[in-house]
Amino acid sequence: MDWANLLKPKRKSSNHPEIKVVPPLPAKPESYTQRSAVHEVIPPACQACGGSLSGQDSHPHRHQMIDLPSVEPDVVEYRLHGLRCACCDTVTRASLPSEASALGDGERLTAMVALLSGAYRLSYRPVCAVMDDPFGARRARSGIGHLRQETMDAVKSGGG
């Protein structure tokens, strides 16, 4: 089907009303295939006479309830130990591993800030509110600024 021709404006005629052809919406999936739980709900008695029911419906009506997963911050703590040398009495502290962000923000949090700031064009305060309210990851505006800059630098350099 040629959608481009269907969406072109129709010539107006004094005898015929204008007809708009709208492409159909994509079909809604009949059901989601990944389910957390399935509950078989069987009626205890006939709704008309109260008689007992037995058996199983081979094609039951399906009602799916979709919810968002619970969101909690994933906090990984690095304990950098400082140990004193027995020979020279110098304290040497362990270095932060390369996979740990010096700013203290993980990849998913950084990606969410980039999404909210870039694609959704939210300013500092709304980004801070979204990080705090549903995610429980309170961040100061300056921290959001550092994450934005880190993301821009990574995009400019062509890598992450």
Residue frames as qw, qx, qy, qz and C-alpha x, y, z in Angstrom:
[[0.000, 0.891, 0.455, 0.000, 0.00, 0.00, 0.00],
 [0.427, 0.379, -0.004, 0.821, 1.36, 3.44, -0.93],
 [0.325, -0.682, -0.493, 0.432, 0.99, 5.54, 2.25],
 [0.234, -0.256, 0.112, 0.931, 2.52, 8.63, 0.66],
 [0.136, -0.256, -0.563, -0.774, -0.31, 8.92, -1.88],
 [0.375, -0.599, -0.706, -0.048, -2.94, 8.22, 0.77],
 [0.384, -0.597, -0.347, 0.613, -1.67, 11.06, 2.93],
 [0.188, 0.110, 0.283, 0.934, -1.64, 13.65, 0.15],
 [0.291, 0.351, 0.370, -0.809, -4.38, 16.27, 0.45],
 [0.353, 0.448, 0.798, 0.193, -7.49, 15.43, -1.54],
 [0.002, 0.195, 0.314, 0.929, -8.95, 17.82, -4.07],
 [0.239, 0.348, 0.594, -0.685, -11.99, 19.54, -2.69],
 [0.068, -0.289, -0.721, -0.626, -15.14, 19.11, -4.67],
 [0.362, -0.145, 0.164, -0.906, -18.35, 20.97, -4.04],
 [0.771, -0.107, -0.388, -0.494, -20.34, 17.75, -4.47],
 [0.849, -0.136, -0.491, 0.142, -18.32, 15.47, -2.16],
 [0.497, -0.849, 0.163, -0.073, -17.14, 15.98, 1.41],
 [0.267, 0.683, -0.663, 0.146, -13.41, 15.70, 2.07],
 [0.965, -0.230, -0.113, -0.058, -12.34, 12.21, 3.12],
 [0.080, -0.765, 0.624, -0.141, -9.25, 11.75, 5.21],
 [0.936, 0.050, -0.348, 0.014, -7.47, 8.42, 4.99],
 [0.338, -0.752, 0.513, -0.239, -5.50, 7.64, 8.12],
 [0.532, 0.297, -0.793, 0.021, -3.07, 4.70, 8.18],
 [0.812, -0.461, -0.312, -0.177, -4.07, 2.02, 10.66],
 [0.357, -0.752, 0.500, -0.238, -2.33, 1.90, 14.02],
 [0.349, 0.328, -0.877, 0.033, 0.05, -0.99, 14.55],
 [0.756, -0.342, -0.495, -0.258, -1.68, -3.99, 16.03],
 [0.429, -0.648, 0.460, -0.429, -1.58, -4.14, 19.82],
 [0.273, 0.244, -0.928, 0.060, 0.15, -7.29, 20.98],
 [0.681, -0.376, -0.512, -0.365, -2.42, -9.82, 22.11],
 [0.742, -0.669, -0.042, 0.018, -0.43, -10.42, 25.24],
 [0.025, 0.808, -0.578, 0.111, 2.99, -9.85, 26.66],
 [0.853, 0.130, -0.506, -0.002, 5.02, -13.03, 26.57],
 [0.393, 0.184, -0.663, 0.611, 7.15, -12.36, 29.66],
 [0.573, -0.639, -0.255, -0.446, 5.00, -12.79, 32.73],
 [0.051, -0.493, 0.670, -0.553, 6.01, -12.48, 36.36],
 [0.291, 0.056, 0.865, -0.404, 3.08, -14.59, 37.51],
 [0.422, -0.146, -0.617, -0.648, 0.00, -16.30, 36.10],
 [0.323, 0.026, 0.706, -0.630, -3.07, -16.74, 38.29],
 [0.247, -0.241, -0.833, -0.432, -5.75, -19.20, 37.18],
 [0.317, 0.039, 0.437, -0.841, -9.03, -17.79, 38.51],
 [0.233, -0.215, -0.894, -0.318, -11.85, -20.32, 38.40],
 [0.475, -0.370, -0.007, -0.798, -15.41, -19.39, 39.36],
 [0.169, -0.149, 0.881, -0.416, -16.59, -21.28, 42.46],
 [0.360, 0.412, 0.795, -0.261, -20.23, -21.62, 41.34],
 [0.213, 0.495, 0.623, 0.566, -22.60, -20.90, 38.46],
 [0.009, -0.051, -0.163, 0.985, -23.63, -17.24, 38.47],
 [0.461, -0.209, -0.416, -0.755, -27.17, -18.09, 37.33],
 [0.788, -0.357, -0.377, -0.330, -28.23, -20.99, 39.57],
 [0.424, -0.702, 0.488, -0.298, -25.37, -21.43, 42.07],
 [0.999, 0.023, 0.015, -0.025, -24.61, -24.98, 40.90],
 [0.596, -0.567, 0.440, 0.361, -21.11, -26.39, 41.25],
 [0.592, 0.752, -0.246, -0.154, -18.69, -26.04, 38.34],
 [0.748, -0.365, 0.482, 0.275, -15.86, -28.33, 37.29],
 [0.750, 0.484, 0.286, 0.348, -13.36, -28.58, 34.48],
 [0.368, -0.510, 0.169, 0.759, -11.07, -26.09, 32.85],
 [0.472, 0.833, 0.123, -0.259, -11.62, -23.49, 30.13],
 [0.794, 0.096, 0.300, 0.520, -9.23, -24.17, 27.22],
 [0.326, 0.459, 0.176, 0.808, -9.37, -20.51, 26.09],
 [0.289, -0.700, -0.502, 0.419, -9.88, -18.36, 29.21],
 [0.136, 0.947, 0.102, 0.271, -10.31, -14.61, 29.01],
 [0.689, -0.047, -0.220, 0.689, -6.91, -13.07, 29.70],
 [0.132, -0.972, -0.082, -0.175, -6.52, -9.92, 31.74],
 [0.734, 0.084, -0.230, 0.634, -2.96, -8.66, 32.12],
 [0.293, -0.950, -0.074, 0.078, -1.88, -6.11, 34.67],
 [0.684, 0.407, -0.130, 0.592, 1.31, -4.30, 33.71],
 [0.419, -0.901, -0.028, 0.105, 3.36, -2.47, 36.30],
 [0.356, 0.783, -0.438, 0.261, 6.77, -0.91, 36.42],
 [0.778, -0.089, -0.511, 0.355, 9.46, -2.78, 38.29],
 [0.478, -0.856, -0.108, 0.167, 10.36, -1.44, 41.70],
 [0.518, 0.673, -0.193, 0.492, 13.25, 0.97, 41.48],
 [0.632, -0.752, 0.039, 0.182, 15.92, 1.20, 44.14],
 [0.215, 0.861, -0.460, -0.012, 19.39, 2.68, 43.79],
 [0.962, 0.029, -0.149, 0.226, 22.11, 0.10, 43.28],
 [0.162, -0.920, 0.337, -0.116, 24.87, 1.35, 45.59],
 [0.909, 0.115, -0.224, 0.333, 28.32, -0.19, 45.20],
 [0.349, -0.915, 0.200, -0.005, 30.81, 0.89, 47.85],
 [0.756, 0.390, -0.338, 0.403, 34.56, 0.83, 47.34],
 [0.593, -0.799, 0.064, 0.078, 36.52, 0.88, 50.58],
 [0.593, 0.649, -0.312, 0.360, 39.98, 2.21, 49.83],
 [0.794, -0.559, -0.113, 0.212, 42.19, 0.99, 52.63],
 [0.213, 0.845, -0.386, 0.304, 45.23, 2.91, 53.79],
 [0.928, -0.296, -0.138, 0.180, 47.94, 0.76, 55.29],
 [0.195, -0.910, 0.366, 0.011, 51.06, 1.85, 57.15],
 [0.759, 0.436, -0.451, 0.177, 54.41, 0.50, 55.98],
 [0.821, -0.545, -0.056, 0.161, 56.36, -1.24, 58.73],
 [0.743, 0.100, 0.033, 0.661, 59.68, -0.15, 57.15],
 [0.274, 0.241, 0.046, 0.930, 59.23, 3.59, 56.55],
 [0.006, 0.458, 0.615, -0.642, 55.98, 4.39, 58.39],
 [0.213, 0.129, -0.328, -0.912, 54.31, 5.78, 55.19],
 [0.534, 0.351, 0.649, -0.413, 50.55, 5.29, 54.79],
 [0.064, 0.122, -0.701, -0.700, 49.65, 4.04, 51.30],
 [0.574, 0.319, 0.437, -0.614, 45.99, 4.23, 50.26],
 [0.481, 0.233, 0.793, 0.292, 44.55, 1.91, 47.58],
 [0.121, 0.181, -0.336, -0.916, 43.50, 3.56, 44.30],
 [0.655, 0.336, 0.329, -0.591, 39.96, 3.58, 43.00],
 [0.573, 0.103, 0.756, 0.299, 39.49, 0.77, 40.42],
 [0.031, -0.106, 0.475, 0.873, 39.14, 1.89, 36.79],
 [0.151, -0.438, -0.803, -0.374, 35.52, 0.64, 36.57],
 [0.235, -0.703, -0.547, 0.388, 34.47, 3.02, 39.38],
 [0.205, 0.792, 0.212, 0.534, 33.50, 6.58, 38.48],
 [0.373, 0.033, -0.382, 0.845, 35.45, 9.23, 40.36],
 [0.291, -0.309, -0.060, -0.903, 32.23, 11.29, 40.47],
 [0.252, 0.022, 0.824, -0.507, 30.41, 8.44, 42.21],
 [0.670, 0.357, 0.148, -0.634, 27.77, 7.92, 39.50],
 [0.588, -0.011, 0.790, 0.175, 27.22, 4.66, 37.61],
 [0.108, 0.000, 0.684, 0.722, 26.59, 4.11, 33.91],
 [0.044, -0.579, -0.787, -0.209, 22.79, 3.76, 34.19],
 [0.163, -0.790, -0.345, 0.480, 22.43, 6.91, 36.29],
 [0.175, -0.439, 0.343, 0.812, 24.64, 8.81, 33.82],
 [0.068, 0.214, 0.786, 0.576, 22.59, 7.48, 30.89],
 [0.076, -0.723, -0.684, 0.066, 19.32, 8.52, 32.58],
 [0.159, -0.724, -0.079, 0.666, 20.65, 12.06, 33.19],
 [0.141, -0.210, 0.577, 0.777, 21.73, 12.21, 29.53],
 [0.022, 0.446, 0.829, 0.337, 18.29, 11.04, 28.37],
 [0.121, -0.799, -0.524, 0.271, 16.39, 13.50, 30.57],
 [0.192, -0.678, 0.100, 0.703, 18.71, 16.39, 29.73],
 [0.115, -0.230, 0.643, 0.721, 19.14, 15.66, 26.04],
 [0.058, -0.295, -0.842, -0.448, 16.16, 13.91, 24.50],
 [0.213, -0.715, -0.666, 0.033, 13.58, 15.23, 26.98],
 [0.224, 0.562, 0.011, 0.796, 15.26, 18.65, 27.35],
 [0.549, -0.763, -0.340, 0.015, 14.72, 18.93, 31.09],
 [0.106, 0.803, -0.340, 0.479, 16.61, 21.60, 32.99],
 [0.250, 0.333, -0.777, 0.471, 18.65, 20.96, 36.14],
 [0.419, -0.177, 0.524, -0.720, 15.84, 21.09, 38.73],
 [0.874, 0.088, -0.024, -0.477, 13.49, 18.62, 37.00],
 [0.704, 0.333, -0.620, 0.092, 16.40, 16.22, 36.38],
 [0.031, 0.311, -0.733, 0.604, 17.32, 16.42, 40.08],
 [0.640, -0.076, 0.321, -0.694, 13.68, 15.78, 41.00],
 [0.890, 0.197, -0.288, -0.293, 13.42, 12.71, 38.74],
 [0.501, 0.356, -0.727, 0.307, 16.65, 11.31, 40.12],
 [0.119, -0.216, 0.675, -0.695, 15.39, 11.79, 43.70],
 [0.662, -0.029, 0.185, -0.725, 11.64, 11.07, 43.55],
 [0.943, 0.095, -0.119, -0.297, 11.26, 7.73, 41.74],
 [0.774, 0.354, -0.471, 0.231, 14.88, 6.54, 41.90],
 [0.704, -0.703, -0.040, 0.089, 15.95, 7.71, 45.36],
 [0.740, 0.065, 0.053, 0.667, 19.28, 8.87, 43.89],
 [0.089, -0.961, -0.164, 0.202, 19.48, 12.42, 45.24],
 [0.646, 0.167, 0.158, 0.728, 21.87, 14.60, 43.26],
 [0.105, -0.710, -0.111, 0.688, 22.80, 18.25, 43.56],
 [0.539, 0.822, 0.091, -0.159, 22.50, 20.51, 40.50],
 [0.006, 0.791, -0.580, -0.193, 26.30, 20.70, 40.34],
 [0.517, -0.176, 0.835, 0.073, 26.47, 16.90, 40.16],
 [0.649, 0.589, 0.475, -0.079, 23.97, 16.89, 37.29],
 [0.284, 0.912, -0.220, -0.200, 26.15, 19.50, 35.56],
 [0.252, -0.569, 0.764, 0.169, 29.23, 17.30, 35.94],
 [0.613, 0.160, 0.774, 0.023, 27.34, 14.32, 34.51],
 [0.550, 0.791, 0.214, -0.162, 26.10, 16.38, 31.57],
 [0.116, 0.855, -0.465, -0.196, 29.64, 17.55, 30.85],
 [0.447, -0.324, 0.828, 0.097, 31.03, 14.01, 31.18],
 [0.656, 0.429, 0.619, -0.043, 28.42, 12.78, 28.68],
 [0.431, 0.885, -0.022, -0.173, 29.09, 15.60, 26.21],
 [0.108, -0.729, 0.650, 0.185, 32.84, 14.95, 26.40],
 [0.559, -0.065, 0.824, 0.068, 32.29, 11.22, 25.78],
 [0.626, 0.650, 0.423, -0.087, 30.04, 11.95, 22.77],
 [0.251, 0.913, -0.255, -0.193, 32.56, 14.43, 21.31],
 [0.213, -0.581, 0.771, 0.150, 35.42, 11.96, 21.70],
 [0.655, 0.248, -0.555, -0.449, 33.34, 9.27, 19.98],
 [0.569, -0.013, -0.814, 0.115, 33.26, 6.77, 22.81],
 [0.605, -0.663, -0.165, -0.409, 32.05, 6.03, 26.29]]
